[in-house]
Amino acid sequence: MPGMIPLIGEKFPEMVVETTHGVKKLPDDYKGKWLVLFSHPADFTPVCTTEFVGFAVRYNEFKELNAELLGLSVDSVFSHIKWIEWIKEKLGFEIPFPIIADPNGEVSRKLGFLHAQSATSTVRAVIIVDPDGVVRAILYYPQESGRNIDEILRLLVTLQLNTEYKRALPANWPNNGLIGDAVIVPPAKTVQEAQERLKKFKCYDWWFCYEEGKVPAELVAKVRKYLERAAKPFAGLK
């Protein structure tokens, strides 16, 4: 129900949180940037460790998209600090983003990260917040399934494109089977507009029109890199 947890299209709830980088005020401290907030069930667990290394390796790519990463689990800040030290010492990867300490689960309950799967540890949730503090996407993964970091990058790009061009993105964009890397024109609101768009855009019908060449070729190539990278057999982290 609206108001119980943040929903897509709502303002992210204001809160003060303790992190490994000090106290932060959400969403104000990220105003003007995209925020990718993600929860993990627990420190010192295998799947969560693989995810944190994955996010760390992609950190600069999120930064290039004007986005900041922020982790969260129902662990203390001391546990977080020791875990990221272990990751650096044993695996050779530094975790450059802050992690929210939520030992009492208060933040997790407010954000809807605690599900029936466990009352004491979060699911693998992702909330993407835009520069105005509005929730734009929410993802939920079960505890046993690690996330695809490159898909989160792709999702972030599609949200930014929607913000800039007011266009929707098709399935598997930019490699859609019907329209490739084109973007979808919003539905017509009048009979006249429906007729005019058939002359202005490529269309399967007046309600399914698309625009080619809208997205810069360099950005299309970058997103295709995300998809290709995710599909390749393991060859070490790069």
TAQUIRA-V688516 format. One record per pair of residues at least 4 apart in sequence whose C-alpha atoms are under 8 Angstrom apart, sorted by the first residue. I is the first residue (numbers start at 1). J is the second residue. D is the distance in whole Angstrom. If there is no record, write none. Layout:
I:J:D
I:J:D
This chain:
1:5:8
2:6:8
2:7:7
4:110:7
5:110:6
5:111:5
5:112:6
6:10:6
6:11:7
6:12:6
6:13:7
6:110:8
6:111:6
6:112:8
6:135:7
7:135:7
7:138:8
8:134:8
8:135:5
8:136:5
8:137:6
8:138:7
9:134:6
9:135:5
9:136:6
10:134:6
10:135:6
11:133:6
11:134:4
11:135:6
12:26:8
12:27:7
12:129:7
12:133:6
12:134:6
12:135:6
13:26:7
13:27:7
14:25:7
14:26:5
14:27:6
14:28:8
15:25:6
15:26:5
15:27:8
16:23:7
16:24:6
16:25:4
16:26:6
17:23:6
17:24:5
17:25:6
17:26:8
17:100:7
17:101:8
17:107:8
18:22:6
18:23:5
18:24:6
18:77:8
18:100:6
18:101:6
18:102:8
19:23:6
19:24:7
19:77:7
19:98:6
19:99:5
19:100:4
19:101:6
20:77:6
20:80:7
20:81:7
20:98:5
20:99:5
20:100:7
20:101:8
21:97:8
21:98:5
21:99:8
24:29:7
25:29:6
26:30:7
27:31:7
27:133:6
28:133:8
30:34:7
30:35:7
30:68:8
30:131:7
30:133:8
31:131:5
31:132:6
31:133:7
32:130:8
32:131:4
32:132:7
33:66:6
33:67:6
33:68:7
33:130:7
33:131:4
34:66:6
34:67:4
34:68:6
34:128:7
34:129:6
34:130:5
34:131:5
35:67:6
35:68:5
35:69:6
35:70:7
35:127:8
35:128:6
35:129:5
35:130:7
35:131:8
36:67:7
36:68:6
36:69:5
36:70:6
36:126:7
36:127:6
36:128:5
36:129:7
37:69:6
37:70:5
37:71:6
37:72:8
37:126:6
37:127:5
37:128:6
37:129:8
38:69:8
38:70:6
38:71:5
38:72:6
38:124:7
38:125:5
38:126:4
38:127:6
39:71:6
39:72:5
39:73:6
39:113:7
39:122:7
39:123:7
39:124:5
39:125:5
39:126:7
40:48:6
40:71:7
40:72:6
40:73:5
40:122:6
40:123:6
40:124:5
40:125:7
40:143:8
41:48:7
41:73:6
41:74:7
41:121:5
41:122:5
41:123:6
41:124:7
41:143:7
42:48:7
42:73:6
42:74:7
42:75:7
42:121:7
42:122:8
43:48:7
43:49:8
43:73:8
43:75:7
43:79:7
43:80:7
43:83:6
44:48:8
44:49:7
44:83:6
45:49:6
46:50:6
47:51:6
47:144:7
47:145:8
47:146:6
48:52:6
48:146:7
49:53:6
49:87:8
50:54:6
50:146:8
51:55:6
51:146:7
51:147:7
51:149:8
52:56:6
52:95:7
53:57:6
53:87:8
53:93:7
53:95:7
54:58:6
54:149:7
55:59:6
55:149:7
56:93:7
56:94:7
56:95:6
56:96:7
56:97:8
57:93:8
57:237:7
57:238:7
58:62:7
58:149:8
59:63:6
59:69:8
59:96:8
60:64:6
61:65:7
62:66:7
62:67:5
62:68:7
62:69:8
62:153:7
63:67:5
63:68:6
65:157:8
68:97:8
69:97:6
69:98:7
70:97:6
70:98:5
70:99:6
70:100:7
71:97:8
71:98:6
71:99:4
71:100:6
72:99:5
72:100:4
72:101:6
72:102:7
73:99:8
73:100:7
73:101:6
73:102:6
73:103:8
73:108:8
73:121:7
73:122:7
74:101:6
74:102:4
74:103:4
74:104:7
74:105:6
74:108:8
74:120:8
74:121:6
74:122:7
75:79:6
75:80:7
75:101:6
75:102:6
75:103:5
76:80:6
76:101:5
76:102:6
76:103:5
77:81:6
77:99:8
77:100:7
77:101:5
78:82:6
79:83:6
80:84:6
80:99:7
80:101:7
81:85:6
82:86:6
83:87:6
84:88:6
84:94:7
84:95:6
85:89:6
86:90:6
86:91:8
87:91:5
87:92:7
87:93:6
87:94:7
87:95:8
88:92:5
88:93:5
88:94:5
88:95:8
89:93:8
102:106:7
102:107:6
102:108:7
105:109:6
105:120:7
106:110:6
107:111:6
108:112:6
108:113:5
108:114:6
108:122:7
109:113:6
109:114:6
113:122:5
113:123:6
113:124:8
113:125:6
114:118:7
114:119:6
114:120:7
114:121:7
114:122:5
114:123:6
115:119:7
115:122:7
115:123:7
117:123:8
117:142:8
118:122:7
118:123:8
122:143:8
123:140:7
123:141:6
123:142:5
123:143:5
124:140:6
124:141:5
124:142:6
124:143:6
124:146:8
124:147:8
125:138:7
125:139:5
125:140:4
125:141:6
126:137:8
126:138:6
126:139:5
126:140:7
127:135:7
127:136:8
127:137:6
127:138:5
127:139:7
128:135:6
128:136:6
128:137:5
128:138:7
128:156:8
129:133:6
129:134:5
129:135:4
129:136:6
129:137:7
130:134:5
130:135:6
130:136:6
136:159:7
141:145:6
141:146:7
141:147:7
148:152:7
148:230:7
149:153:6
150:154:6
150:226:5
150:227:7
150:229:8
150:230:6
151:155:6
151:226:7
151:227:7
152:156:6
153:157:6
153:223:8
153:226:7
154:158:6
154:223:6
154:226:7
155:159:6
156:160:6
157:161:6
157:223:8
158:162:6
158:169:7
159:163:6
160:164:6
161:165:6
161:166:7
161:167:7
161:215:8
162:166:5
162:167:5
162:168:6
162:169:8
166:186:8
167:183:6
167:184:6
167:185:6
167:186:6
168:183:6
168:184:5
168:185:7
168:186:7
169:173:6
169:182:8
169:183:5
169:184:6
170:174:8
170:176:6
170:183:7
170:184:7
171:176:6
172:176:5
173:180:7
173:181:6
174:180:6
174:181:4
174:182:7
174:220:6
174:223:7
174:224:7
175:180:5
175:181:6
175:224:8
176:180:4
176:181:7
179:183:8
179:210:8
181:212:7
181:213:8
181:215:8
181:220:7
182:210:6
182:211:5
182:212:4
182:213:7
182:214:7
182:215:8
183:210:5
183:211:5
183:212:7
183:214:7
183:215:8
184:208:7
184:209:6
184:210:4
184:211:6
185:208:8
185:209:6
185:210:5
185:211:7
187:207:6
187:208:8
188:193:6
188:194:5
188:197:8
188:206:8
188:207:7
189:193:7
189:194:7
190:194:6
191:195:6
192:196:6
193:197:6
194:198:7
194:206:5
194:207:7
195:199:7
195:206:7
196:200:6
197:201:6
197:206:7
197:209:7
198:202:7
198:203:6
198:205:7
198:206:6
198:209:8
201:209:6
201:210:6
201:211:6
202:209:6
202:210:6
202:211:7
203:207:8
203:208:6
203:209:4
203:210:6
204:208:6
204:209:6
205:209:7
213:217:8
215:219:7
215:220:7
216:220:6
217:221:6
218:222:6
219:223:6
220:224:6
221:225:6
222:226:7
223:227:7
224:228:6
225:229:6
226:230:6
227:231:6
228:232:6
